Amino acid sequence: MEYKVAWFTEGGWNGKVPRDHPHMRNDVAWMHVLDATHYPVWNLEQVTEKYDLGIVTIPKNNIEQLMMFPMIENMKRVCKKIGFMQEGPSWYFQDYPIEQQIWFYNCLMEMDILFAHNSHDKRYYEGLTGKITHVMKTIMIEDNIEPHIINSDARSGVMIGGNFARWYGGFDSYIIAQEFGEDIFAPTMGRKREREEEMNITHLPHMNWSNWIANLSRFKYVVHLCPTNGAGTVSLNSAVLGIPCLANAGIDTQEQLSPELTIQPGDLKTAREKAIMLRDDKDFYNECSKNAMDRYKKSIFREEAYRKEMKILLKELFNG
């Protein structure tokens, strides 16, 4: 990239992301492709190097602490342009005390550019702020993905995309996953509830991104009826691996890569019908698997497409 980019998050590390990073999750992949330098947002006052663009991912927690120092002023001190990157659902800031909600909104209004996870949230931020918002496309860097199972007969088990909390909709996913008559698994997330193990679910331990992909590749089905719109990494990961993924509309990766398995939020009747089709109709299963992989290969979610789009966008931002 011809522009110098800094990225500020709650992460406690400094520097750039190497190509062989073992935890190349979506946000880290963005930083790598943009050749961005990462700084902890809490240390912004100590940054002295100058950048063309500074992007902040405002943490979901510890807002009171963040309000105690001039974040926007310090971003403007070291960056010619400043931007906001969505973290979590677009509405989460409305759970804050009123003074924090106002602070969050004022931060958005100070930005030169806003980035959202998906088209649904792009419209939200544009309506909220009156500012043009761009979708930061969800991507995967595939270098560290080991060869994975494609033959559906060699796969088994159902991965549900989250725990038993409203944030992830884990209970809904669990009920639909039972239709497959397979063992049910779930990742261990920050909102994991006590006694989930009693629901006959095997929880995978916390692991880095490369290990997550390697583990995911062995499952036959993915159910992720998450009511929280976001980056859609589960849908993207599943498509790349050719695993049929049942998930909600409102997520770009799901809608564009697996439209046959996309349901309206809360429509568990259709979700159950789709699950039964996947279970009983091998041709439908194989079609969903192949279509998802083929669509990904031509999609906007590939690294090279993201690189090209961001290059054009940054040129417009600084020269338009």
Secondary structure per residue as TSV (DSSP state, phi and psi in degrees):
chain	resnum	aa	ss	phi	psi
A	1	M	-	360.0	139.5
A	2	E	-	-83.6	-9.6
A	3	Y	S	-106.4	142.4
A	4	K	-	-83.3	125.7
A	5	V	E	-120.5	135.2
A	6	A	E	-114.4	145.9
A	7	W	E	-130.0	127.2
A	8	F	E	-113.9	122.0
A	9	T	E	-138.0	-178.1
A	10	E	S	-77.4	-6.0
A	11	G	-	-60.4	140.7
A	12	G	S	-93.6	41.7
A	13	W	-	-137.4	155.9
A	14	N	-	-116.6	149.6
A	15	G	B	117.9	-170.0
A	16	K	-	-99.9	164.9
A	17	V	-	-99.7	116.9
A	18	P	-	-71.9	158.6
A	19	R	T	-62.6	-30.6
A	20	D	T	-95.6	21.9
A	21	H	-	-58.8	128.4
A	22	P	T	-74.4	-16.8
A	23	H	T	-113.7	55.0
A	24	M	-	-81.0	59.7
A	25	R	-	-70.5	176.9
A	26	N	H	-55.7	-51.6
A	27	D	H	-65.3	-34.7
A	28	V	H	-71.2	-36.4
A	29	A	H	-62.2	-40.6
A	30	W	H	-56.6	-47.7
A	31	M	H	-61.5	-40.3
A	32	H	H	-63.5	-48.5
A	33	V	H	-63.4	-37.1
A	34	L	T	-81.1	-2.6
A	35	D	T	53.7	37.8
A	36	A	-	-79.5	151.2
A	37	T	E	-98.9	126.4
A	38	H	E	-95.0	141.2
A	39	Y	E	-135.0	146.1
A	40	P	E	-64.2	132.3
A	41	V	G	-61.0	-28.4
A	42	W	G	-67.6	-19.8
A	43	N	G	-102.4	16.5
A	44	L	G	-57.9	-35.2
A	45	E	G	-64.9	-19.2
A	46	Q	G	-91.3	-8.3
A	47	V	-	-73.7	131.6
A	48	T	-	-119.1	-23.5
A	49	E	S	-68.3	147.2
A	50	K	-	-96.7	145.8
A	51	Y	E	-135.9	157.2
A	52	D	E	-75.6	-49.4
A	53	L	E	-127.9	133.3
A	54	G	E	-117.3	127.5
A	55	I	E	-113.5	132.7
A	56	V	E	-114.6	131.0
A	57	T	-	-100.4	101.7
A	58	I	-	-68.2	124.9
A	59	P	-	-59.7	153.1
A	60	K	S	-75.5	-23.1
A	61	N	S	-120.6	171.3
A	62	N	-	61.9	33.2
A	63	I	H	-64.6	-36.5
A	64	E	H	-58.4	-40.6
A	65	Q	H	-66.7	-41.2
A	66	L	H	-66.0	-30.7
A	67	M	T	-72.7	-10.5
A	68	M	T	-81.1	-9.1
A	69	F	S	-135.2	158.8
A	70	P	-	-77.3	82.3
A	71	M	H	-62.5	-50.8
A	72	I	H	-62.7	-44.6
A	73	E	H	-60.6	-40.5
A	74	N	H	-71.5	-34.7
A	75	M	H	-62.6	-43.5
A	76	K	H	-68.4	-26.4
A	77	R	H	-65.3	-35.9
A	78	V	H	-111.6	-4.6
A	79	C	E	-128.4	136.7
A	80	K	E	-66.9	-39.6
A	81	K	E	-129.9	149.8
A	82	I	E	-127.3	149.7
A	83	G	E	-140.9	162.1
A	84	F	E	-115.7	136.3
A	85	M	E	-115.9	126.9
A	86	Q	-	-58.9	141.7
A	87	E	-	-131.4	114.8
A	88	G	S	78.8	-170.5
A	89	P	-	-66.7	153.5
A	90	S	T	-63.7	-23.7
A	91	W	T	-93.6	-3.1
A	92	Y	G	-61.4	-29.5
A	93	F	G	-65.2	-17.6
A	94	Q	G	-76.5	-4.0
A	95	D	G	-86.3	-6.3
A	96	Y	S	-77.5	162.2
A	97	P	-	-57.7	155.1
A	98	I	H	-57.5	-39.2
A	99	E	H	-66.4	-30.6
A	100	Q	H	-75.5	-34.9
A	101	Q	H	-61.1	-44.1
A	102	I	H	-65.4	-41.5
A	103	W	H	-59.7	-45.6
A	104	F	H	-61.0	-47.1
A	105	Y	H	-60.8	-44.2
A	106	N	H	-61.8	-34.6
A	107	C	H	-61.6	-45.7
A	108	L	H	-59.0	-39.8
A	109	M	H	-71.3	-17.8
A	110	E	H	-85.5	-11.9
A	111	M	-	-77.8	147.3
A	112	D	S	-83.2	-23.1
A	113	I	E	-152.6	142.1
A	114	L	E	-118.0	140.7
A	115	F	E	-121.1	136.5
A	116	A	E	-120.5	163.7
A	117	H	S	-76.9	-28.1
A	118	N	S	-155.5	172.0
A	119	S	H	-65.4	-34.6
A	120	H	H	-61.0	-47.1
A	121	D	H	-76.8	-25.2
A	122	K	H	-56.6	-45.9
A	123	R	H	-66.3	-34.1
A	124	Y	H	-62.3	-52.0
A	125	Y	H	-67.0	-34.6
A	126	E	H	-66.6	-38.4
A	127	G	H	-71.0	-35.8
A	128	L	H	-69.0	-40.3
A	129	T	H	-110.5	-19.5
A	130	G	S	76.0	7.8
A	131	K	S	-102.3	143.8
A	132	I	-	-63.3	131.9
A	133	T	E	-120.3	141.7
A	134	H	E	-111.7	143.7
A	135	V	E	-81.8	123.1
A	136	M	-	-85.4	101.0
A	137	K	-	-60.1	136.0
A	138	T	-	-71.0	133.4
A	139	I	-	-136.5	164.4
A	140	M	-	-130.1	136.4
A	141	I	-	-98.6	118.2
A	142	E	-	-91.3	0.8
A	143	D	T	-54.0	-42.0
A	144	N	T	-95.2	10.2
A	145	I	-	-81.1	118.4
A	146	E	-	-74.6	157.7
A	147	P	-	-52.0	137.6
A	148	H	-	-128.7	165.4
A	149	I	-	-70.7	132.4
A	150	I	-	-110.7	-36.2
A	151	N	-	-63.4	115.1
A	152	S	G	-63.3	-27.8
A	153	D	G	-68.0	-20.3
A	154	A	G	-92.2	-2.1
A	155	R	-	-102.3	157.2
A	156	S	-	-156.5	160.3
A	157	G	-	87.8	160.0
A	158	V	E	-120.8	130.0
A	159	M	E	-100.1	121.9
A	160	I	E	-95.3	145.8
A	161	G	S	-81.5	0.5
A	162	G	S	-173.0	178.6
A	163	N	-	-88.8	-179.2
A	164	F	S	-82.2	68.3
A	165	A	S	-139.5	151.8
A	166	R	T	-55.6	-35.1
A	167	W	T	-54.5	-40.8
A	168	Y	T	-104.4	-16.0
A	169	G	T	64.0	33.3
A	170	G	H	-62.0	-33.9
A	171	F	H	-65.9	-42.9
A	172	D	H	-60.4	-46.1
A	173	S	H	-61.2	-39.3
A	174	Y	H	-63.4	-44.5
A	175	I	H	-62.5	-45.3
A	176	I	H	-69.1	-37.1
A	177	A	H	-61.5	-26.0
A	178	Q	G	-64.6	-22.8
A	179	E	G	-61.0	-25.7
A	180	F	G	-78.3	-16.9
A	181	G	-	65.4	28.2
A	182	E	S	-117.7	163.6
A	183	D	-	-61.5	142.6
A	184	I	E	-109.6	135.7
A	185	F	E	-127.5	159.3
A	186	A	E	-150.3	148.3
A	187	P	E	-73.6	158.0
A	188	T	-	-90.9	111.7
A	189	M	-	-109.3	173.7
A	190	G	T	-67.9	-20.3
A	191	R	T	-102.9	21.0
A	192	K	-	-60.1	132.9
A	193	R	-	-90.1	151.9
A	194	E	T	-63.6	144.8
A	195	R	T	75.9	8.9
A	196	E	G	-60.0	-33.3
A	197	E	G	-60.1	-26.0
A	198	E	G	-72.3	-7.7
A	199	M	G	-89.6	16.1
A	200	N	S	61.8	44.4
A	201	I	E	-118.6	137.1
A	202	T	E	-96.9	121.9
A	203	H	E	-95.3	127.7
A	204	L	E	-76.9	141.3
A	205	P	-	-70.7	166.2
A	206	H	-	-58.3	136.4
A	207	M	-	-150.1	160.9
A	208	N	-	-73.7	170.4
A	209	W	H	-61.3	-43.1
A	210	S	H	-60.5	-42.4
A	211	N	H	-69.4	-34.7
A	212	W	H	-60.4	-46.2
A	213	I	H	-64.0	-42.6
A	214	A	H	-61.7	-39.5
A	215	N	H	-71.8	-41.4
A	216	L	H	-61.2	-33.8
A	217	S	T	-62.6	-16.9
A	218	R	T	-89.5	-6.3
A	219	F	-	-86.7	151.0
A	220	K	S	-90.2	-30.4
A	221	Y	E	-137.3	153.4
A	222	V	E	-130.0	132.3
A	223	V	E	-124.4	120.5
A	224	H	E	-138.3	74.0
A	225	L	-	-87.0	58.0
A	226	C	-	-81.6	124.5
A	227	P	S	-78.3	-5.1
A	228	T	S	-96.1	108.9
A	229	N	-	-63.3	143.1
A	230	G	-	-161.6	-149.3
A	231	A	-	-74.5	-21.1
A	232	G	-	72.7	35.7
A	233	T	H	-68.1	-34.7
A	234	V	H	-61.9	-45.0
A	235	S	H	-62.7	-41.3
A	236	L	H	-66.8	-48.7
A	237	N	H	-56.3	-43.9
A	238	S	H	-63.9	-42.5
A	239	A	H	-63.0	-43.8
A	240	V	H	-60.7	-36.3
A	241	L	H	-87.4	-3.7
A	242	G	T	73.4	28.7
A	243	I	-	-100.9	121.0
A	244	P	-	-57.8	130.7
A	245	C	E	-124.6	118.0
A	246	L	E	-86.8	120.4
A	247	A	E	-154.5	169.6
A	248	N	E	-80.2	153.0
A	249	A	S	-67.6	165.1
A	250	G	S	100.3	-3.6
A	251	I	-	-118.7	120.4
A	252	D	H	-59.4	-43.2
A	253	T	H	-62.7	-40.4
A	254	Q	H	-67.9	-48.6
A	255	E	H	-63.8	-35.7
A	256	Q	H	-89.8	-27.5
A	257	L	H	-99.9	-29.9
A	258	S	-	-135.6	57.6
A	259	P	G	-62.7	-28.8
A	260	E	G	-64.4	-23.0
A	261	L	G	-114.8	18.6
A	262	T	E	-96.7	128.0
A	263	I	E	-121.1	160.0
A	264	Q	-	-73.3	141.4
A	265	P	T	-52.6	128.9
A	266	G	T	90.0	-7.8
A	267	D	-	-85.8	70.8
A	268	L	H	-70.5	-22.4
A	269	K	H	-62.1	-48.6
A	270	T	H	-66.3	-38.2
A	271	A	H	-59.6	-43.0
A	272	R	H	-64.6	-41.8
A	273	E	H	-62.3	-42.0
A	274	K	H	-65.7	-39.1
A	275	A	H	-62.2	-42.9
A	276	I	H	-63.6	-39.6
A	277	M	H	-62.6	-44.3
A	278	L	H	-62.3	-39.0
A	279	R	H	-70.0	-41.8
A	280	D	H	-99.7	-18.8
A	281	D	-	-115.5	97.9
A	282	K	H	-62.0	-36.7
A	283	D	H	-63.5	-40.6
A	284	F	H	-64.5	-43.5
A	285	Y	H	-56.7	-51.8
A	286	N	H	-64.9	-35.1
A	287	E	H	-65.3	-45.0
A	288	C	H	-62.0	-41.2
A	289	S	H	-62.9	-50.7
A	290	K	H	-67.2	-43.4
A	291	N	H	-60.7	-40.9
A	292	A	H	-62.5	-44.9
A	293	M	H	-64.7	-43.0
A	294	D	H	-66.2	-40.8
A	295	R	H	-64.3	-40.0
A	296	Y	H	-59.1	-41.9
A	297	K	H	-61.9	-21.8
A	298	K	T	-110.3	10.4
A	299	S	S	-91.6	170.9
A	300	I	T	-79.3	-2.4
A	301	F	T	-93.9	3.2
A	302	R	S	-80.4	153.1
A	303	E	H	-56.9	-45.1
A	304	E	H	-65.5	-33.5
A	305	A	H	-68.8	-41.5
A	306	Y	H	-63.5	-43.8
A	307	R	H	-59.5	-45.9
A	308	K	H	-64.9	-44.3
A	309	E	H	-64.3	-42.6
A	310	M	H	-69.5	-32.8
A	311	K	H	-63.1	-43.6
A	312	I	H	-66.1	-43.3
A	313	L	H	-63.5	-44.2
A	314	L	H	-65.9	-36.4
A	315	K	H	-62.5	-41.4
A	316	E	H	-66.7	-38.2
A	317	L	H	-62.8	-38.4
A	318	F	H	-95.6	-18.8
A	319	N	H	-117.7	-6.2
A	320	G	-	-91.6	360.0
